[in-house]
Amino acid sequence: MADQVASGVRVPLVDEREATGRTAELYELIRSSTNFPFVPDMFRLASTKPALMETVIAGYRGTFLTEGALSRNTKELIASWTSRVNQCPYCVGTHNFFLQAFGGTKELADAIAAASSPDDLPVDDPTKALLRLLTKVSTAAYRITDEDWEATLAAGWTSEELLEGVFTAALFNFITRLVDSLGLGTSVSQSRISQQPVTESGTAA
């Protein structure tokens, strides 16, 4: 009932064609949530433990599929940038696809894949200020100061937006560590989502 499709993955993955019970239900929820006909392998990492997979799905749906203070485009930018900071090619590729699907440019996606600082990105100054703060979530969260927070508020962000931004960055610290530890994150080619075409209207083809 388990296969190891993705090269280098260290845990068994339940094949979509053979999933039963709660795993099959969760696979259907993932497909309906992502609008892809397949289950991305990031979710499948926990497929032999449905209770753990539910946690991953809840994080994804709560962050990306509920209305909040931040736009989906901004959340995808945070996800992509956090993945870049954490050196996870799989997650960078996946969320650069979603970034473009929700209005981001290919120029921005390409810049994220190569940048070493928010200052290298073709975004406005308020967005750079937000990403500077959120970079610290990955590199040294305990060093975030009240001054850092106030500077980001002064750049034009609200406390509600910063809460969602920190949550998104923190979620992707969890996801990139899960993906990398279990052997999936080594290459962008491992991400089936990153290989999907994006139409001119900015949606998955």
C-alpha positions in Angstrom: 0.0 0.0 0.0 3.0 2.3 0.1 5.3 3.4 -2.6 8.5 5.6 -2.8 7.9 7.5 -6.0 9.9 10.7 -5.3 13.6 10.0 -5.5 15.5 10.1 -2.2 12.4 10.3 0.0 13.1 8.5 3.3 9.6 7.5 4.3 7.0 5.4 2.5 4.3 7.2 0.6 0.8 5.9 0.2 0.0 5.5 -3.5 -3.1 7.6 -4.5 -4.6 4.6 -6.4 -4.3 2.4 -3.3 -5.3 4.9 -0.6 -8.2 3.7 1.7 -10.1 5.0 4.7 -9.1 8.3 6.2 -6.0 8.6 3.9 -8.2 8.4 0.9 -10.6 11.1 2.3 -7.7 13.4 3.1 -6.2 12.9 -0.4 -9.5 14.0 -1.9 -9.6 17.0 0.4 -6.1 18.0 -0.7 -7.0 17.6 -4.4 -10.1 19.8 -4.0 -8.1 22.4 -1.9 -5.2 22.7 -4.4 -7.3 22.2 -7.6 -4.7 19.7 -8.9 -5.6 16.2 -10.1 -2.8 14.8 -7.9 -1.7 15.0 -4.3 1.5 17.0 -3.9 4.2 14.8 -2.4 4.7 17.3 0.5 1.3 16.1 1.9 2.1 12.5 1.0 5.1 12.5 3.4 2.7 11.9 6.3 0.3 9.7 4.3 1.0 6.6 6.5 0.0 8.6 9.5 -3.3 10.3 8.7 -3.4 12.2 12.0 -0.2 13.9 11.1 -1.3 14.6 7.6 -4.4 16.3 9.0 -2.1 18.7 10.8 -0.3 19.6 7.6 -3.5 20.1 5.7 -5.0 22.2 8.4 -2.0 24.5 8.3 -2.2 24.8 4.5 -6.0 25.5 4.5 -6.0 27.8 7.4 -3.2 29.9 5.9 -4.1 30.0 2.2 -7.8 29.2 1.9 -9.3 31.5 4.5 -9.9 35.2 4.0 -7.5 37.3 6.0 -5.7 40.6 6.3 -3.0 39.6 3.7 -3.8 38.7 0.1 -3.0 35.2 -1.2 -0.3 36.8 -3.4 1.4 38.2 -0.3 1.2 34.9 1.6 2.7 33.1 -1.4 5.5 35.6 -1.6 6.2 35.0 2.1 6.1 31.2 1.6 8.5 31.5 -1.4 10.9 33.8 0.4 10.9 31.8 3.6 11.6 28.7 1.5 14.5 30.5 -0.1 15.9 31.6 3.2 15.7 28.0 4.4 17.4 26.7 1.1 14.5 24.4 0.2 14.3 24.2 -3.7 11.2 22.0 -3.6 9.2 24.6 -1.6 10.6 27.6 -3.6 9.5 26.0 -6.8 6.1 25.0 -5.5 5.3 28.5 -4.1 6.8 30.4 -7.0 4.2 28.6 -9.1 1.5 29.7 -6.7 2.9 33.2 -6.5 2.6 33.6 -10.3 -0.8 31.9 -10.3 -2.1 34.6 -7.9 -0.7 37.6 -9.7 3.1 37.6 -9.1 5.4 38.1 -12.0 7.9 35.6 -13.4 10.6 38.3 -12.8 9.8 38.2 -9.1 9.7 34.4 -9.0 13.1 34.2 -10.7 14.5 36.8 -8.4 13.4 34.9 -5.3 15.1 31.7 -6.5 18.4 33.6 -6.7 18.3 36.3 -4.1 20.2 36.5 -0.9 18.3 39.5 0.6 14.9 41.1 0.4 16.7 44.1 -1.1 17.5 42.0 -4.2 13.8 41.6 -5.0 11.8 43.7 -7.4 9.2 44.7 -4.8 8.3 48.0 -3.1 9.9 49.3 0.1 7.1 48.3 2.4 7.3 44.7 1.1 11.0 44.7 1.6 10.5 45.9 5.2 8.0 43.1 5.8 10.4 40.5 4.4 13.3 41.7 6.4 11.2 41.1 9.6 10.1 37.7 8.4 13.6 36.7 7.4 14.4 36.9 11.1 11.6 34.4 11.8 13.8 31.8 10.0 17.2 32.9 11.0 16.9 34.2 14.6 13.3 34.7 15.8 14.5 35.3 19.3 16.3 38.4 18.0 13.2 40.1 16.8 12.9 43.3 18.8 10.2 45.8 19.5 12.1 48.2 17.2 12.0 45.7 14.3 8.2 45.4 14.9 7.6 49.1 15.1 9.7 49.7 12.0 7.6 47.3 10.0 4.4 48.9 11.3 5.8 52.3 10.3 6.4 50.9 6.8 2.6 50.6 6.5 1.6 47.2 7.7 -1.0 46.6 10.4 -0.6 44.4 13.5 -3.1 41.9 12.0 -1.1 41.7 8.8 2.1 41.1 10.7 0.4 38.3 12.7 -0.6 36.6 9.5 2.9 37.2 8.0 4.7 35.7 11.0 2.3 32.8 11.1 2.9 32.1 7.4 6.7 32.3 7.8 6.6 30.1 10.9 4.5 27.5 9.1 7.0 27.4 6.3 9.8 26.9 8.7 7.9 23.8 9.8 7.2 22.7 6.2 10.7 23.2 4.9 12.2 21.3 7.8 9.7 18.5 7.3 10.4 18.3 3.5 14.2 18.5 3.9 14.4 16.1 6.8 12.4 13.4 4.9 14.4 13.8 1.7 12.0 15.6 -0.6 13.4 19.1 -0.7 16.7 18.6 -2.5 15.6 19.7 -6.0 12.9 21.8 -7.6 12.3 19.0 -10.0 10.8 17.0 -7.1 7.9 19.4 -7.1 5.3 18.3 -9.5 3.5 21.6 -8.9 6.5 23.6 -10.1 6.4 21.7 -13.4 2.8 22.8 -14.2 2.2 25.6 -16.7 0.8 28.9 -15.7 -1.6 30.5 -18.2 -1.6 34.2 -19.2 -4.5 34.8 -16.8 -2.3 33.7 -13.9 -4.0 30.4 -13.2 -2.9 26.8 -13.4 -3.4 25.5 -17.0 
